[in-house]
Amino acid sequence: AQSVAQPEDQVNVAEGNPLTVKCTYSVSGNPYLFWYVQYPNRGLQFLLKYITGDNLVKGSYGFEAEFNKSQTSFHLKKPSALVSDSALYFCAVRDTTRGGNKLTFGTGTQLKVEL
Amino acid sequence: SAVISQKPSRDICQRGTSLTIQCQVDSQVTMMFWYRQQPGQSLTLIATANQGSEATYESGFVIDKFPISRPNLTFSTLTVSNMSPEDSSIYLCSVEVWGDGPLETQYFGPGTRLLVL
């Protein structure tokens, strides 16, 4: 069975500093990985995905994620955090076995960017 | 991407009643999904709804409790039946969209916030 772990419930960063939100995964086949963001009282917004190819994936709002197969990680990064980046971030993995398309989500990481 | 709307955006209901949540997409999509996000929790898939076929439910979710309709390629409903306070959650609709690359991406609606008293 596939799974995703987000080891940090909350990450605090000062505005202007780089941020990293961690995600590790476990899948039986090829990993298809996603990051979503949820702002207060809003639905989930798609940030980026990794399917194959370049290990560094660039997404919306200046975010990027680095796929590391040996460490089974897919950490979300941004070079310079903004206060407006404060939100709940979810990592997800897609089940592609038997042609499936189910997304399994991590528990989420609350990002707080302070002045 | 896709523009997804849900109705109602929030509701407060009495236990024992039922609520039907609507999901509308601005383009035709094959796959639609319903998720539940309990307070302070992650998202859990309830079921997958394809047009013209019965919904496929995940373990722990049954059709009697969460009946789903999918009458066409742009619309679906989820009913939460015989509600109890444990059903208080955010219910999210999502759709798969083909974009750049070989894999579809799921996009989510704004969610329906349900409180059961």
Interface residues (C-beta under 8 A of the other chain):
Chain A: Y32 F34 Y36 N41 R42 G43 L44 Q45 F46 K49 I51 T52 F90 R94 N101 K102 L103 F105 G106 T107 G108
Chain B: S1 I4 M31 F33 Q41 S42 L43 T44 L45 T48 E58 L92 S94 E96 G101 P102 L103 E104 T105 Q106 Y107 F108 G109 P110 G111 R113
